[in-house]
């Protein structure tokens, strides 16, 4: 029941961060004394797929987040020159009537992203001899379960 207040205030997005190290022309300084230009761009927004309220007092919200266009997105870097990285941004805001009294929650989870060009699951499995190739890697992230009261 409490999730009816929460659901409209949850925003989950895939963000692409492009970083360019420059010798001049920007107002951000890196630790090396060079200028750094950073651009964040939203690639996709998650949509709510399912609400599980099997246990009393616990609601699990299941979202689906598209990883961009097939074959178009990839994490990469040329050290100290340019990089393209991705993170999942989760923002949970309190309802507007309580926004002056309650804080909001924001978390960025860095991911290694490579959208494959296989097309369908069957094509990928045939091409890779039955081994799935993940498009999204959460290499050092553990699954956190958050409860909202």
N, C-alpha and C positions, 0 to 999 in steps of 0.2 A: 504494500500500500504506500509506504514512504517513497518508493521509487518513482511514483507519479510526479513528485516534486523534483526529483533528481534528474530524470531522463532528459527533459528539455535543456538542462544546464550542463550536459556532458558534451565535450567536443574532442574528437580524436581525429588527428590528421597525419598524413605522411608528408614530411617537409624535406625538400632538397636544399642543402646548403652548399653554395659555391663559394670557395675561398680563393682569392688571388693575392699573392704576395707581391708588393710593388716597392720600388725604390723611392717613390714620391707620389703626391697627388691625393692622398687620403688622410682622414683625420684620426684613424685608429692606429695605434702603435702595437707591434708584436714584441715579444720578449727579445727578439734579435735586433731591435732597433729599426726594422724595416716597417713599412706601412702595409697594412692588411685590409683588403676590401672583402666584405662578406655580404652575400645576398641569399636570403631565405625565400623559397617559393613553395607554396602549397601544391602538392601533386594530386592528392586525393583526400577525401573526407570519409570517415567510417560511417556506416549505417547500422542501426540496431536490427539484429536478426531475430533474437529470441530473449525472452525474460524467463528465467527459471526461479520459481518460488517454491521449490519442493520442500524445503525446511522452513519451519516457522521462524520469522524474524530475519531470514537470510534471503537476499535477492541476488542472483547472478545475472548480469547483463552481458549478452554475447553480441559482439560487434563484428562486422566484416569490413576490412580495409583493403581496397584494391592497390596493387603495387605499381601503378602506372601502366604505360603501354607496353605490350610485349616487345622485347628486344630493344627498348628505348632507354631504360634506366639502368645505371650501373655505378657502383661506388668505385672510385679510383683516385689516384694521387700521383703527382710528380712532386717529390719532396721539395719544400720551400719555394715552389713555383705556383702550382694551382692544384685544387682538389675539388671533388664532388662527393659529398657525403650525405647520408640520409638519417633522419631520426623520426620516431613516432612521438608526436606531441599529444599529451593527454591533459586536458584542462577541465576541471570540475568546479563550477561556480555555485554558490548558494542561490536559492530563489531570490528574485529582486527585492521582495519584502524584507529579507534578512541580510541583504548584501552589506549593510553598514555594520552588522554585528558579527558576522561569520567570515572567516577567511576563505580564499579560494585555493585550490590545489592545482599545481602544474608540475608535470614531469616530462622530461625529454629522454627517450630511450634510443640510443644510437644503434643502428642496424647496418649490416653489410647487405647491400641490395644488388641483385643482378636479375633483371627480368629476362626470362629465356624466350627463345624464338620458336620453341617446339610447337606451339599452337594448342594441341589437346594433350590430355594426360596419357591417352593410349599411344600417341605418336612418341611422346617422351619416353615412355616405358619400353617401347620397341627399339628406339634408337640407343638407349642406354642399357640394354640387356636386363631389363627388369629393375634397375636401380633408379629410384626417384632422385631428381636433382632439385634441391630446394631453391626457390627464387628469393627467399628472405632468410637471412641468418641472424639469429639472436645469440651470437657466440658466447658471450659472457653474461647473459641475463638469466636470472632464475625467474620462475613464474611466481609472481606475487599475487596473493588473493587479498583484496581490500574489502573490508566490510563497512557499510555505511549505516549508521544508526539514525 
